Structure formats: structure tokens, C-alpha cells
Amino acid sequence: MKLFQQMLVAGASLSLIAPIAAQASDVVNVEEMNSYARSTKKSSRLDSNTFINEVSEDVANLKGRVDGLEARQNEFEAGSFSDTTALDGKAVMWIGSVDGGNEIGGDETVQTGYTYTMNLNTSFTGDDNLYVRLKAGENGPQWKNKVTYHIETKDTSDAFKLDKMWYTFPIGDNITAFAGPRIENYYMYITPSIYKPGALKSFKLGGNSNFGASTDVGFGFKYETEGGFGIATNVVDKSADSSTGLFADGTSKWDTQVAYTTDRWHVSATLSDAQNWTSQAYNATSMGKQKAEDSTGYALRAYWMPEESGTAVPEISVGYDAKSLEKVTTAGDTTEATSYMVGLTWKDMFQADDRIGLAFTQPLKATEVKGGGSTGEVDPFIWEAYYAFRPNDSMEVRPAIFGGSDVLADTDDDIFGALVTTTFKF
């Protein structure tokens, strides 16, 4: 039993024993026993059965009450987590505004946002894991705009609900299998980027253009060798839990990644075969995020880390994406698009566990259109810079600024934003 449960049982037992002791003193009256011996009258002989009836009754009552307490303890243990379940979580809050937000479908008011997350990990064999994430959130509409989408945005209108769920298990020594009703492709990748965005989701995964993000039914495999070579392949199908059905002509994305990873650097290439997929909109212009019946994407990623942190040499993450849109029938619509991203991170510069981040990206933009000729595309550019520090082990404060030019559709789409994000982990 857990310590505090043992204390409860001990306390209850003592409270039960006290009245029994008092009752026993009443039953076993020494003075009366002596008077029996002095009496000239004939009295009944005392033997081992003289007081047994009353004492036995009290002991039975004690046993019954202890049994009841143990039953309640068992009920308590049944309602708590198992020994193989671990719980952690975080609360994130932010506040800021975007100058030029009204040019990209938003506004320039000061807006806030928050998310509250609980992560549950349960193992049944010691090698497998069932992951469940519960999440609630609410934020201003500017932080849901695809150009200025905050890295922590999750708008559930304050409802606390299931956000992710999947199961992983090993197959042999080198293969990890994934399957779940709420998963995204990139959770089944070999990590393609080490840059952690400070403000915008555009910089996630080394540039959130080709990988996209969409949660639904998915499964996959990841093969990794001790020498650093790895392959990952996975499918997320948004039609699997609908009447359309799995592998039907619905909305799905099949990614296959080939990677080589060492302690200090990584290179990888990922091929994406998508049907009716539009999640590249997190880092794309209006023409770059055009929807096609099918598309094929190519993502190249690399990162490098210096031997020591706290120096002027940063960690470097780079990414390049190309997308080919298929079955395009309308003249002037996008058929080819490209994007790139560079992220730099300096760690432990002023205090332990602090982080300076600087990144820039060209959002996915059209390079070819149906029928040929000029794309009419702008030259989009987005950047961010931030400093993250820890007042204590469980708290991080992250002020950030970001900006961009021609970020969506024309030369009027220039933005500049500032915000502060605070994270509490437990």
C-alpha cells in the first residue's frame, strides 16, 4: 500500500482498538475477581470461556470495520492510475499583436491565447506505449490565421477533449510500429529538425510547407539501425472513420522518409503522396496552398550541432520543399511550388537552459502554373527572433518578435508582430 493509505489504516485501527480496550477493562474487573476468591459463598469457577463471548463480539466488530476500510482502499486504488501510467502536462499562455494583421485577413488588436495539456503514457509490456493527449485552448483569431499561426494554437472553445491517441510497439530490435485514431504523419518520422519555433508554426519541422499537419486515423513503421540509417513510412487518412472508408478516394497523405542520423548531425529526404490535402497552408502563399486533386511533395532536411553549447557557434537546421500539383485543369493555377527555411539556435548563452532562436523562411510559392507563362507570384519572406529563459525548472518565458514581406498574395502583405509566451510544465 502507498504510505498515506497505510497511515489511514493504522489510524483507523487505533481508533477501533481504544473502545475495545475500554470495554475489556469493564469486562475484566480485577476487584470483582478478588471478591470471588474472598467470598465464603460458593461461586462459579472462572475459566477461559468466562469473558470470551463479549470479547469475541468486539473482535468481530473490529475485523468487520477493518475489512470495510480495506475494501474502500481497494476501491480507491481501482480509481487511480496504474503503476505503468505516467502523467505530465503543461499550461501555455501568450499575449501579443500583429501590425499589418488586417492586410492578411485579421486585425491589429492585442490578442491572447492559452492551451492546457495533459499527456498520459501507459506501457503494458515494458516496450510498448499507449499515448493519450487531452487538451483545451482558446485564442484570438489572429493566432489562427495561417500566416501568423502561433506554435501553441489550439482552439477548442475552452472544452477539454481528446487531442491525440496512438499506440506504439516494437517489432524485433529495430522496428517501431504506430497505429491510432488520432495521429499526424510527423509523429511517426525520424526527427527531421531541431529548431524549436519561438512564435510561428511556419518554422516547425524545418519549414511547415510539405509536411503539413492534420490529425486523424493513421499508422506506420519506423526502422532505425545502430549505425544511424533509418526509414519511416506512414499514412494518415481523414476518410478512414467516415462513410468513405480507409484507402478510398478521400483525403489522405502517405509519407516515406529516408534518413541518416548521428549524435551531431542529420540528413533526410521525405516523399509525400497526398490526395485532397491542403495542410501546407501553414507556410504558403495564396497560390502556394492551392488545392489539387493529388499532389507529390519532396522535403529535404538537415541539421548540425556544435560540440559545446554556450559559444557563438549555433545549431543549424535547414529545409527545402518542392511540391508538384497534379490533375490541374484551370489555366493559371499552380502546378509547381517551392519553399525553404533556415533556423539558428544558441543555447546556454546567459544562463543554463536558455535559448536564442533566429529563423527565416520563404513560404511555399508557385513557380509554375497551368498553361505556362508568368506565375504572377510575389517573393514572400517571413522571419522570427526570440529569447527563451527559465525562471525555474518548471517555467519558461519566451518573448519574441516576427515579421515578413509579401507574405500572402501581394506587396501590401507586410507584417510585424510581438508577443510573450509563458509555459508552465508539471
N, C-alpha and C positions, 0 to 999 in steps of 0.2 A: 504493500500500500504506500501511497505517497505520504510524505511526512505530515502534512496538515491533516490528512484523513486519519493517520494513526493517533494524532493528538485528539481528534474528535472522539474516537472510540475510547481512548484512555479516560478522557474527561467524563464521558457518559457512564463508563464503567464505575468510576469513583462515586459519581452521584447516585448510582444504584446501590453500591455496597454500603454507603453510610447508613441509610434507613434500615438495611438488613442487620447491620451491627447493633443498631439501637434496639431493634426488635429482639435480637438474640439476647441482649442484656436483660430484657424484660422476661424472656422465657427462662433463662438460666439464672435464677435468683439464688445466690450463694447463701444468704441468710436463711432463706426458707429451707434450703438443703440441710444446713446445720441443725435447724429446728427439728427436722425429721429425725435426725440422729439422736437429739436430746429427749425427744418425746417418749413418754412411757407408754403411749398408746401404740397399738400395732398399726403400722403404715405400710403402704405398698413399696416394694423394693424398687429402687431406681436401677434401670438398665439402659442398654444402648438404644432402646426404642422409645424412651421416655419423651424426648423432645423432637423425635425425627419427623413427625408429621408436620409440625409448624415450620421447622427449618427447611424441609424438603419443598414445602409450598413456596417459601420465599426464594429458594434457589431456582425453582422452576420459573418463577416470575422474572428473576434476573436473566435467566437463559433466554426467555422469550423476548425480553426487551433488547438484549444484545443481538439476538438473531434478527430482530427488526431493524436495528441500526446497521448491521452488515448488509441487509437487503437494500436499504436506502443507499449505502455506499456503492453497492454493485450497480444500482440504477444511475448514480452519479457518474461512475466510470463508463457506463454504456453511452452516456450522452456527451462524453468528452472525446477529444481526438485520440486516435490510436498512437502507439509509440513510434510508428513508422511515418507519421504525418508531421510535416514541418510547416509552420505558418510564418510568413513575413509580409510586410506591406510598406506602403508609403503614401504620404499626402503631399500634393504639389499645389502651390498657389502662385499666380502671377498677375502682374498689372502692367499696362503699357499702352501705347498708342502708335498709330502709323500715319505720318504725314504723306498725303497722296493716296490714302486708302480709298477716297471717293472716286479716284480715277480707275480703280480696278474692281468696282462693284461693291465697295464697302463704305466706310466713313472714317473721320479723323478723331472721333471721340476717344477718351480714355476708357479702356475696357479691361475687365478682369477675367480670370478663369481659374478653375480648380479641377483636380481629379483626386479620387481616393481609391486606392488599390489594395487588394488582399490576394496574396499568392499562396496557394496550397500545393504542396508536393508530397505525394504518397508513394512509397515503394512496397511492393508485395513479395518480391523475391530477393531484394537487395541490389539487383542490377537494373531493374525496370523503374519507371516513374510515371505516375499519373499527375499531370499538371492541370490545375484549375485556377483561373484568374477571375476574380469578382471586381467590378469597377463601377464607380459613379463619377459623374462630372457635369459641369455646366460652364459655359464661357460666352463671352461676347462674340457676335457674328464675324468680326474681323479676324478672329483666330481660327475660324472655319473656312475662310477664303483660301483657295488652293495656293495662291501666291504667298500669303503670309500665314499659312497654317502652322500653328505652334507645335513644337515637338511633342508636347504632352496633351494636346487637344483630344478630348473625348466627351462629347455632349450627349448625356443620357437624360437630360431634364431632371437631374438630381436623383434619378432612380438607380438603385444599387442592383446590378444584374450581372449575369454570366457574360464574360467578355471573351475568354479563351478556354479551350479544353482539348487536350490531346494526350495520348499515351505513347511512351517510347519504351522499346525493349531491345536487347542485343540479339543479334543472330551471329553466333560464332564470336570470334575475337575482334573483328574489325568492322562489322556492320551494325548500324543502329537503324531501327525501323520506327517510323512515325505513323500514327493514324488518329484522327479525331474529328469531331463535328464542328470545331471552331479553331481553325489554324490558318496561318498565312504561309506562303511559299518560303519566305526568307527565314522563318524559324527552323527550316529543315536544311539550310545552307551550311557550308563551311564558311566561317566568318569572313566576309569579303572586305570589311573596312574597320578601322579602329578609331576613326574620327567620331567624337560624340558631339552632336549639334548643341549649340547653346541657346538657339531661339527657334529656327525654322526646320520643318520636316523635309524641306528641299535637299538638305545636306545629309540625310540619313542614308546609310548603306553605300556611301561613296557617290551620292547623287541619285535621288529617288525618281529616276526617269524611266528606266526599263523594268526595274524590279517591281515597282508599284506596291500596292498594299491593299488587300481585301481579305476579309476573314470569312471562311465558310468551310465546308467539308473538304478534307484533304488527307493525303497520305503520301509517304515517300520513304526513301532509303538514303543512308549516308555511309560511304565506305572510306575509311581512313587507315593508312598504314603508319607504322612507327617511323618510317623514313620520310614522312611528310606529304606523300602523294594522297590525293583524295578525289572521290567522285560523289556527287549528290544529285539525285533526281526525284522530283516530286510533282504532284498535281493538286491544285485547288479547283474545285468545281462548284460554282454557285447554283447549279441546277440539280445537284445530287439529292437535296432534301426538298425538291419540288416535284410537281407532276411531270416535268420534262424528263427528269431522271439522270442518273450518272452517265457520263460519256455520250450524252445526246448532243444535238446541235444547239447548245445553250451558251452559257458564259463560263469559260474555264481557262486555266493557264497552266501549262506544263513546262517546268524549268529543269534544265540539266546543266550542272556545273562541274568543271574540271579544275582542280586546284593543287598547288604545291605550297606548303607552309612550313616555315622553320621557326625557331624561337624569336627571330627578329624581323623576318620579312615574309611576305605572302604575294603570290600572283594567282589569278584565276580568270577563267572565261566562262560565261554563262549564256546558254541558248534558251530563249523563251518562245514557246509556240502558244499564241493566245487566240481565243475566239471571243469576239464582242467584249473585249477587255479595255477599260478606259482609265484604270487607276494610275497611269503615268501622269495624270493631271497634277500631281503634287509638285512637279518640277517641269513645266512645259508651257509654251505659249499657246495662244488660241488655235493656231494651225498645228502645232506640235501634238496637241492632245486630241486631234480629230479622231473620231471613231471609224473603224473599218470592220468589215465582217470578220476578217482574220488579219493577223499581223505576226511578224517574226522579229524578235529583238535579240541584239548581241550586246553583252555587257562585259567589259574588261576592267578588272580591279587589281590594285597592288597597294601594299603599304610597307613601310620600313620604320624601325625603331632604333634609336641610338643605344649604345651600351649603357649609358647612365642618364638619369633624369636630372633636372636642375641645372642644365647647361643651356647655352644659346642654340644648340642644335635641336630642332623639333622632331617629333614624329611626323611622318608624311603619309597621307592617304591620297590616292588618285583614282579617278574613274573615267571611263569613256563609254558612251552608249550610242548605238545605232539601231534604228527601227525601220522596218520595211512594211508598209501597209498594203495589204493585198485585196483584190477584187474591188478596187476603187473605180467607180463608173462616172463620176461627175468631173468635168474638166475644171482644173484649178484646185482640186482637192489634193491634200498631201499624200504622197506615195513614199517618200523617204524623209527621215528626220534624224538629227544627231544632238548629242549633249556631252558636256564634260564637267568635271568637278575636281578641285584640289583643296585638301584640308590640312592644316598645320596645327600641331598641339605641343605646347610646352608644359611640362609637369614639374611640380615641386620647386617653383621659381622663388616664391617669397615665404612659403610655409609648407609643411608637409601636406600632401594630398590636394594642393591647389592645382588649377589648370587654366591655361590661357589658350583660347582657340581662335583661329582665323581661317576662314574658308571663302571660296568663291566658286560660282558655277555659271555656265551657260545653260539655261533651261533648254529642254528638248525643243528644237525649232525645225521647221520644214526646210529641206534642202532640194527637194524635187517635188513637182506637182503633176497631176494627170494632164497630159497634153503637152508637157514641156513648157519652156519659157520661164519667165521670172516668177519666183515664189511670192514676191511682194513682202517677204518676211523681214521683221526688224532684227536687230542684233541685241538680244536680251542679255542681261548680266545681273547677277544677284550676289551679294556678299554678306557676311556676318562676322562680328568680333565679340568676344566675351571673356569675362574672368570669373571663374568659379572657385569658391573657397569654403572651408568648413569651420564654423564657429565651435563645433564639437563633432564627435564621431558619427552622430545620427542626423546631422543637419547640414545642408548645403545652400548657400546663397549665390545666385548667378545673375549679375547684371549683364546686359547685352545690348548691342546696337546692330542694326542691319539696314541694308538699302539695296537699291537696284535701279537700273535704267531700262526703258523699253521692255518691261518685264512681261507684258501680256500680249498686246495687239498692235500698239503704235508708239510713236515717240513721246506721247504725253503720259505714258505709264511709268512715271518715275516715283520711287517711294523712299522714305527714310523712317525707320522705327526705332523705338527704345522701350525696353521693358526690364523688369526684375522678376526672376523666378526663384522661389524658395521651396526646397524639398526636405521633408521630414521622413526618415526611414526608421522602421521598427521591426 
